[in-house]
Amino acid sequence: MNQNLIVNRQILLASRPVGAPTPSNFNFTETVIPKPQQGEVLLRTVYLSLDPYMRGRMSDAESYAEPVAIGEAMVGGCVCRVEQSLNSDFEQGDWVVAFAGWQDYSLSDGSQLIKLSPEMANPSYALGILGMPGLTAYMGLLDIGQPKAGDTVVVAAATGAVGSLVGQIAKLTGCKVIGIAGGTDKCLYACETLGFDACIDHYQDDFAQQLAASCEQGIDVYFENVGGKVFDAVMPLLNPAARVPVCGLISQYNATHLPEGPDRLSALMALLLIKRIKMQGFIVFDDYGHRYGEFFSAMQQWLAQGRLIYKEDKVEGLANAVPAFIGLLQGENFGKLVVRVGPDHLA
Amino acid sequence: MNQNLIVNRQILLASRPVGAPTPSNFNFTETVIPKPQQGEVLLRTVYLSLDPYMRGRMSDAESYAEPVAIGEAMVGGCVCRVEQSLNSDFEQGDWVVAFAGWQDYSLSDGSQLIKLSPEMANPSYALGILGMPGLTAYMGLLDIGQPKAGDTVVVAAATGAVGSLVGQIAKLTGCKVIGIAGGTDKCLYACETLGFDACIDHYQDDFAQQLAASCEQGIDVYFENVGGKVFDAVMPLLNPAARVPVCGLISQYNATHLPEGPDRLSALMALLLIKRIKMQGFIVFDDYGHRYGEFFSAMQQWLAQGRLIYKEDKVEGLANAVPAFIGLLQGENFGKLVVRVGPDHLA
């Protein structure tokens, strides 16, 4: 069944995954379309963003945000249209960004909505290059990474929503950019289309050696999205005074236990000490939400000037959100993953 | 034999320690007093500073500085007097800070010397509160730690040269300060003399529980000097957006291998990510040498106002440098460790 005017399709969290999520962790249901009260708007989801952080919300381990409760709709950023408005700030037909979740319809009091220009050519870009992943790349690289012209910047998940922008912004800053990605196609794309200086395939047996050979001058900024064996290969190459923004650790999200020893925690701390390295985690809206305007105008200008390439991996239909999300955690997407949940206009 | 005008007593690195240094790693010798060339000064060591970083210089593992070569004099910061000057910038009798090493006499071309005021009441303070350890405490806490009034600051090695200043500066900033030290006497001193809000004895079996109980509001700044089980107890208490200046890891300096697993490297990175924590190593003169003047005037003023307490652990005689240094790595010193190598005036 496609999106319609009669029911609200939802994907609920059915159970907490142990290791990689499976389809049985999700429950596809239909419910009534909610009715807005005075001051509220009824939103219809057009695009749903799928992002690695959602794996964390499926678990009840301590994290920076509350987990999704069992039986509740999965959370997520969406581009929506206002279908009905009882709020004077919004009109029917407005395009907005909302944290509306994996469902067709939701209510909002308007306080957390970002209104989009009706002229926006690609409203789904508000979930990527001009939204949370874009802000993540921009602030993580520029504010924490502090790249200088001539620095060597290494970025993992190099063709992903965040990594592809990190690398391109680093190139605009005058850096040498080495990507890390999974597979030949992604590596070719990073070099030929995104303009990275090199991109190393982490599936290759001699990945660590290839990375070292590409970073003859060491690494000044490592933008961490992945962790695991990718970080292991990066560690010995970090230069004195290197900066490591810790944005994500996708290789670890499905892990059920820590790896075997020895325990390298103290080795990492000794590396930070000896090489005067800064390693800093960040949660983009908590740390940088107040600088969204600065980011938006810079990115929009680069985009308009054709200085940034942006690739979406668009999946059709809410039902495909589940396999697409499971694949995202395995690196199967190519570009920013968004789900087309409904049409621009629903007759 | 005491310091004299005839020979240059030296303590050389005889062999590289495996684990904790022993007296056999050092070699006490006598050699001729070097003669200055034009442009040089002959320095006589009055005080020698003993500091944990020296353990690193005894090893040939990769670090931020070259190791001491076997058969060469151990390196170290000293307060010296100019005994003979062929450099127009210095006069006989001048007090200077020099990286003169574990020996009575050394030469300098003047370029790395810091001249001290002849009125300085305690020239040895230039090796502690007004020197490298003071600058380390000041910049590590204020520039990397960024404490705000009301924050909870935890400092390990709380009565040491650096830790005692970190805690006192944090108190001057309006923070709640919890020290960690080895033994009842040090903990009493931290609370009663230095004015810390609490100090936990890491020799107690329930150390981690006591630390947690003292940090009801979590930890906003942890000044890392120690590592090991002290950091293990700190980790779960770190607040979102906490800052961890990594200044030293004294508990690890004598380690010969990594601890047993599991491998918690990824757990530390996940903690940084989830809690948006900044962890940053620094090497004080590389990172902050250019801000020495700013530090010196602030510290001198606090000291003159009686707002900072400073305790030295003074050892008499160059020959005692070896046991004192071995003890330093076991936490046996109480206050800043300095060796009185020679008298103010050598007749």
Interface residues (C-beta under 8 A of the other chain):
Chain A: G56 E62 S63 Y64 E224 G227 G228 F231 P240 A241 V246 C247 G248 L249 Q252 A255 H257 L258 P259 E260 G261 P262 D263 R264 L265 S266 A267 L268 M269 A270 L271 L272 L273 I274 K275 R276 I277 K278 M279 Q280 G281 F282 I283 D286 D287
Chain B: G56 E62 S63 Y64 E224 G227 G228 F231 P240 A241 V246 C247 G248 L249 Q252 A255 H257 L258 P259 E260 G261 P262 D263 R264 L265 S266 A267 L268 M269 A270 L271 L272 L273 I274 K275 R276 I277 K278 M279 Q280 G281 F282 I283 D286 D287
